Amino acid sequence: MSIDPATYVRLREIADQLPAVPGIGKVEIANGEIVMMMSPVRRHELAVLRLARQLNAQLPGTHPGHIAHPGADLEDPGLGRLRCPDLMVFAEAALESTAPALHPHEVLLVVEIVSKSNPENDYENKVHDYAAMGIPLYLLVDPREGTGIVHSQPGFALREKFVFGDTIPVGPWTIDTSGLLTYG
């Protein structure tokens, strides 16, 4: 579901003006609402770091000039969505822009580490949103259960499940999930 462009612009203005709140990591906009995300736990951040290292080691061979980077925002004003993926693969040069967020056409892969507090967001809402944005690959990692899903093909028609310990293909890259930890 997309929202009226004027409504999205107003929500974006409000989100940009919200003061920093302890324990709140990022702000997202979805389904006509501003959503405040809890700060991630250590094992969540460790998963992001370990996945980024693996991807960054392979990117010079598959996509020179691209990086696996956490912390950037992803925005699709046409859909009325502002998302803050845990990790994305995109051209490093995109960070030179003064635009406040990346646009979907700039992103090759989105990675989300499922949170303890709101797993439905990653499994349902973000699958829908990233597919609607045209993101080619979505890697969903779930430390609650030690599992995950690689979403690929247009509209994420193909979904390959894995368990921690598997070595998995994610598009042109190979990810060893043996270093990922459950929340325990």
C-alpha positions in Angstrom: 0.0 0.0 0.0 1.4 3.4 -1.0 0.4 6.6 0.6 -0.4 10.1 -0.7 2.9 11.8 -1.7 2.1 14.9 0.3 1.4 12.8 3.4 4.7 11.0 3.0 6.6 14.4 2.6 5.0 15.5 5.9 5.8 12.3 7.7 9.4 12.6 6.4 9.7 16.1 7.8 8.4 15.0 11.2 10.7 12.0 11.3 13.7 14.2 10.4 12.8 16.6 13.3 12.3 14.0 16.0 14.8 14.3 18.8 17.2 11.5 19.7 15.6 9.2 22.2 17.7 6.8 24.4 17.2 3.2 23.3 15.7 4.2 19.9 18.0 3.4 17.0 16.4 4.6 13.8 13.1 5.9 12.5 11.3 4.3 9.6 8.1 5.2 7.7 5.8 2.5 6.6 2.0 2.2 6.0 1.5 5.9 6.7 3.1 5.7 10.1 6.4 6.7 11.7 7.9 3.7 13.4 10.7 4.1 16.0 13.1 1.1 16.0 14.7 -0.1 19.2 18.5 -0.1 19.3 19.9 -3.5 18.3 21.5 -5.9 20.8 25.2 -6.9 20.6 24.7 -10.2 18.8 22.5 -8.4 16.2 25.4 -6.0 15.5 27.9 -8.8 15.5 25.9 -10.6 12.7 25.9 -7.4 10.7 29.6 -7.0 11.1 30.4 -10.6 10.2 28.2 -10.5 7.1 29.6 -7.2 6.0 33.1 -8.5 6.2 32.3 -11.5 4.1 30.5 -9.4 1.4 33.2 -6.7 1.4 35.9 -9.4 0.8 34.0 -10.6 -2.3 32.7 -7.3 -3.8 35.9 -6.3 -5.5 35.7 -9.4 -7.6 32.0 -9.2 -8.4 31.1 -5.5 -8.2 34.2 -3.3 -8.1 33.4 0.0 -6.3 30.6 -1.4 -4.3 30.5 -1.9 -0.5 28.4 -3.7 2.1 27.5 -0.9 4.5 25.3 -0.6 7.6 23.6 2.5 8.7 22.4 4.0 5.5 18.7 4.7 4.9 16.6 3.4 2.0 13.8 5.6 0.7 11.1 5.1 -1.9 8.9 8.2 -1.8 6.6 6.8 -4.5 5.7 3.9 -2.1 5.9 6.2 0.9 8.6 4.1 2.5 11.7 5.0 4.5 13.5 1.9 5.7 16.8 1.5 7.7 18.1 -1.9 6.7 20.8 -3.5 8.8 23.1 -3.8 5.9 23.0 -3.0 2.2 25.2 -3.5 -0.9 25.6 -0.5 -3.1 28.2 1.6 -5.0 30.5 3.4 -2.5 30.1 6.6 -4.7 26.4 6.8 -3.6 27.6 8.0 -0.2 29.0 11.1 -1.9 25.5 12.3 -2.6 23.8 14.9 -0.5 20.5 13.0 -0.7 19.4 11.9 2.8 18.8 8.3 1.7 19.6 5.7 -1.0 17.0 4.9 -3.6 16.1 1.3 -4.4 17.7 1.3 -7.9 21.1 1.9 -6.2 20.8 -1.2 -4.0 21.8 -4.8 -4.9 21.2 -6.5 -1.6 19.4 -5.7 1.6 20.2 -7.7 4.8 17.9 -7.6 7.9 18.8 -9.3 11.2 15.5 -10.3 12.8 14.9 -8.4 16.1 13.6 -10.0 19.2 11.0 -7.4 19.7 9.3 -7.3 16.3 10.1 -10.3 14.0 6.9 -9.8 12.0 8.3 -6.6 10.6 11.2 -8.4 8.9 9.2 -11.5 7.8 6.2 -9.7 6.4 6.3 -6.0 6.1 9.9 -5.7 4.8 9.6 -8.7 2.5 6.6 -6.8 0.9 8.3 -3.4 0.9 11.7 -4.6 -0.5 9.9 -6.6 -3.3 7.7 -3.6 -4.2 10.9 -1.4 -4.3 12.5 -3.8 -6.8 15.4 -4.8 -4.5 17.0 -7.8 -6.3 18.1 -9.7 -3.1 16.9 -9.8 0.5 18.9 -11.8 3.1 16.8 -12.4 6.2 18.9 -13.7 9.2 17.0 -14.9 12.3 19.2 -15.2 15.4 16.2 -16.2 17.5 16.1 -19.6 15.8 19.4 -19.8 14.0 17.8 -19.8 10.6 17.3 -17.5 7.6 15.9 -17.0 4.1 17.5 -15.8 0.9 14.8 -14.0 -1.1 15.5 -13.6 -4.8 14.1 -13.3 -8.3 11.5 -10.6 -9.2 9.1 -10.1 -6.4 11.1 -12.6 -4.2 9.5 -15.5 -6.0 12.3 -17.7 -4.9 12.9 -18.2 -1.2 15.8 -20.5 0.0 15.8 -21.3 3.7 19.0 -22.1 5.6 20.2 -22.8 9.1 23.2 -21.3 10.9 26.3 -23.3 9.9 25.3 -23.6 6.2 27.3 -21.9 3.5 24.8 -20.3 1.2 24.7 -18.5 -2.1 23.3 -15.0 -2.1 23.2 -13.8 -5.7 26.8 -13.8 -6.9 28.2 -14.1 -3.3 28.8 -17.0 -0.9 28.1 -16.5 2.8 29.3 -18.8 5.5 26.8 -18.6 8.3 28.8 -20.7 10.8 30.0 -17.5 12.6 26.5 -16.3 13.2 25.2 -16.6 16.8 21.7 -17.1 18.2 20.4 -14.6 20.7 20.6 -17.5 23.3 
